[in-house]
Amino acid sequence: QVQLVESGGGVVQSGGSLRLSCAASAATLDYYAIAWFRPAPGQERERVSCVSGTEGGTYDANFVKDRFTMSRDKAKNTVYLQMNNLKPGDPAVYYCATPYNLLYCLEGQDNYDVWGQGTQVTVSS
């Protein structure tokens, strides 16, 4: 079974940037859908962004559009989340995950069965 490891979190000033990485072992990510999630206040984890395992399209939540971008590096078996213009509402533990169906970006966290351990993002004012 694929295992996911996130990295790249840290402390950044408001308006700054970070790039999160999600590296896989035990399987290739080339044709997997990979999503990034973060906890939502009083709710389950909300999906931030996702890259499809089929056509490779990305799907971003409205609150990160034009700020966050996902990409793949197949040679490194790694998916990235470039986070620009970080805001006070962005701090959280960010998790990457793959869905049960492997290929398609689905919305809710219950559709995802393999999760990394998370990486902490902190935004200072």
Buried (B, 14 or more C-beta within 10 A) or exposed (E): EBEBBBBBBEEBEEEBEBBBBBBBEEBEBEEBBBBBBBBEEEEEBBBBBBBBBEEEEBBBBEEBEEBBBBEBEEEEBBBBBBBBEBBEEBBBBBBBBBBEBBEEBBEEBEBBEBBBEBBEBEBEE
